[in-house]
Amino acid sequence: MLKEVLVICFSAIFPLLLSAYEAPEDKEDIFASRPCPAFLVFDTAAFIADMTIELPCHCKPEETHSVVWYYQKQIGSMNTKVLTDFEGTTVVESSKVGRGSDLHSRFSIRLFSLLIFRVQKADSGHYICGTASGEFFYGYNVDIQEVRQVLFPWNFKQRTQVQEAEPVRMKTEMFQVFTSYWSWSKCDRCDIQGEQTRVGLCYVKSIYLHVRYQHESGAAASCGSSAVPQQFGLSGSGYGAELEVRNCYTNCPPKPTTSPERRALLKFLEYDDRGVTIHFHNHPADSDLVLTCPGAKPQYAVAWDKGSAPLYRSQYLEGLNKTSRVFIDTGHHLHFRPVRLEDKGSYFCWLQGELAAEIRLGVYLHLGRLRQISDPESVYALQVILACYIGITAMFLLTVLVRFIWQISKGDIFADINRT
């Protein structure tokens, strides 16, 4: 009887559960509002190396529920990479992404958008959103530029206001090379001295740019874009990006008072007293580690503190000290090469001038690992084993030889006795 009652109740409730998850009919479909182009063109986008970038698939048919991203260095190349795990998505932990990692291990597809962690210059090329059957919807031409020059307050004050507005690097009758600057970021800390950054990317202005590539700034494209004709000779010219850093100070916004019940709930949800999420990470000593600020985007202001000590770019930016073991790259990642026992502790991450996360780093010693034959310890152990084997073999042969000689001499003695 009880079983029948449960079946009747479930039958009555199940349609209500289904209707609770139906998409509302009046909700706007963002893909239906933007039709796909009949002829595939490419949006040009430029970034600096080590950033984590996002490429949205702006249009697709309504019946398409998953997308596949394709990568080509040059259009028409036979070498095409398919970025998918056969389900249209893949999950990547950004803290495990290294600079030498292949593109296949540094991407993720989320809500049809392609995320690439810690992009490098070799990742420049064409990215196309489509399906596994070969349909193409939207495309990007991505240009990744390496930072060639970092300017701090003590070395970029020498520039004039005209040069800061649009410093011309090269000008000919056919094209003009200049630096296009992003806006200054927000102050990355509040209530204490912080830093602001500004990225300057290399651009080319010309009326001879390829018409298949769409440009945000009219007749201008980034120096590494495929829209720039090869006849300009800029492909191997070594043009790159600039990064400017300056000091700043801003006040933190007033925080509302928190009741004891709310503080207890935040503590239960692993938030500290300031409402900052707490993350725990354990890492083996004497190995490389990269920390990423959760929720960071290329245009965000990001800062790092170890405990109460700020890690300023003027001291920890990559390249300032060639022997530095701990540094911050141009993509706002905190590096340890390698991490040591004294690095354990709490690291605070700031986003847009507000504390965003606390990473409690634990460092432990290796209790054992699989060694390779080429390791120095393995070579030394093999040498000791071989030496011991040779010594034991020599002692065995010497014992056999002595016993043989003793038996021969003993036989001669018995022969002499018998003759007498």
Order of alpha helices (4+ residues) and beta strands (2+ residues): alpha-beta-beta-beta-beta-beta-beta-beta-beta-beta-alpha-alpha-beta-beta-beta-beta-beta-beta-alpha-beta-beta-beta-beta-alpha-beta-beta-beta-beta-alpha
